[in-house]
């Protein structure tokens, strides 16, 4: 047998064993951790459009549900909102596929986000909803263009 073929067969067997062990670990540790994130609040601080813009805003996220799809994939479903520097309000419901592997063990999946309180989240959600009704910040930004 060709040595390269033999090594590839051995590597495939080892990869299969690694995948099985990672799946066991994911089931045992990551799934409970991910489920514990439901109802938690996060913020990405000082978001911006780049280009040296000094006007920044925060983005907010609440984990709504840990979901297992029919094909067996796992997702965190979350609500996300922000008011950007131009007064544009964005609300969305989205999902995030949790990464596997030791590097992501017991880590929040949203890179750059920090955990926040319900009070901070609710206060800023109220402001964003109010902006959708009043359009105050948007109009202020539009008036700058005149």
C-alpha positions in Angstrom: 0.0 0.0 0.0 1.2 3.5 -0.8 2.5 5.2 2.3 0.6 8.5 1.5 -2.7 6.5 1.2 -2.0 4.7 4.5 -1.3 8.0 6.3 -4.5 9.6 4.8 -6.5 6.6 6.1 -5.0 7.0 9.5 -5.6 10.7 9.5 -9.3 10.2 8.5 -9.7 7.8 11.4 -8.1 10.2 13.8 -10.2 13.1 12.4 -13.4 11.0 12.9 -12.4 10.3 16.5 -11.7 14.0 17.2 -15.0 15.0 15.7 -16.9 12.5 17.9 -15.1 13.7 21.0 -15.7 17.3 20.1 -19.4 16.6 19.6 -19.6 14.8 23.0 -17.9 17.8 24.6 -20.2 20.2 22.8 -23.3 18.4 24.0 -22.0 18.2 27.6 -20.6 21.7 28.0 -21.5 24.1 25.2 -25.2 23.4 24.9 -25.9 24.1 28.6 -23.8 27.3 28.3 -25.6 28.5 25.1 -28.9 27.8 26.7 -27.9 29.9 29.7 -27.5 32.9 27.3 -31.2 33.0 26.6 -32.6 36.2 28.1 -29.1 37.8 28.4 -28.3 41.3 27.1 -25.2 42.5 25.2 -23.8 45.6 23.6 -21.2 46.4 21.0 -19.7 49.7 22.1 -18.5 52.5 19.9 -19.7 51.2 16.6 -19.0 53.4 13.6 -18.7 53.6 9.8 -14.9 54.1 9.9 -13.0 56.7 7.9 -12.1 58.5 11.0 -15.7 59.4 11.9 -15.8 60.5 15.5 -19.6 59.9 15.8 -20.1 56.5 17.4 -23.1 54.5 18.6 -23.8 51.3 20.5 -25.5 48.3 19.2 -27.7 46.2 21.4 -28.6 42.5 21.4 -30.9 40.2 23.4 -30.8 36.5 23.1 -34.3 35.3 22.5 -34.0 31.6 22.0 -31.6 28.6 21.7 -32.9 26.7 18.7 -32.1 23.2 17.3 -33.2 23.1 13.6 -34.8 20.1 11.9 -31.4 19.2 10.4 -29.8 19.1 13.8 -27.9 22.5 13.6 -28.0 24.8 16.6 -28.7 28.5 16.6 -29.0 31.5 18.9 -31.9 33.6 17.8 -31.6 37.3 18.9 -33.1 40.7 18.7 -30.7 43.4 17.6 -31.1 47.2 17.3 -29.2 50.5 17.1 -29.6 54.1 16.1 -26.6 55.0 13.9 -24.8 58.4 13.7 -27.2 59.4 10.9 -30.3 58.8 12.9 -31.2 55.6 11.1 -32.9 53.1 13.3 -32.3 49.4 12.7 -34.3 46.6 14.4 -33.9 43.0 13.4 -34.4 39.4 14.5 -31.5 37.3 13.4 -29.6 34.1 14.3 -26.1 33.1 15.0 -24.6 29.6 14.4 -22.5 28.7 17.5 -18.9 27.8 16.6 -17.6 24.5 17.6 -14.2 23.8 19.1 -12.2 24.5 22.2 -11.4 28.1 21.2 -15.1 29.0 21.6 -15.8 27.0 24.7 -17.9 29.0 27.2 -17.5 32.2 25.2 -20.1 34.6 23.9 -20.3 34.2 20.2 -20.6 37.9 19.4 -17.1 39.1 18.9 -16.6 42.5 20.6 -19.9 42.5 22.5 -20.0 42.9 26.3 -22.7 41.8 28.7 -25.0 44.5 29.9 -28.0 44.9 32.3 -31.6 44.5 31.4 -32.1 48.1 32.5 -29.5 49.4 30.0 -31.0 47.3 27.2 -34.6 48.4 28.0 -33.7 52.1 28.3 -31.9 52.1 24.9 -34.7 50.0 23.2 -37.2 52.6 24.4 -35.0 55.4 22.9 -34.8 53.5 19.6 -38.5 52.9 19.4 -39.2 56.5 20.3 -36.9 57.6 17.5 -38.9 55.5 15.1 -42.0 57.4 16.1 -40.6 61.0 16.4 -37.8 60.8 13.7 -36.1 63.6 15.8 -32.5 62.5 15.4 -32.9 61.6 11.7 -34.5 65.0 10.9 -31.7 66.7 12.8 -29.1 64.9 10.7 -31.1 65.7 7.5 -31.2 69.4 8.4 -27.4 69.4 8.5 -27.3 68.7 4.8 -29.1 71.9 3.9 
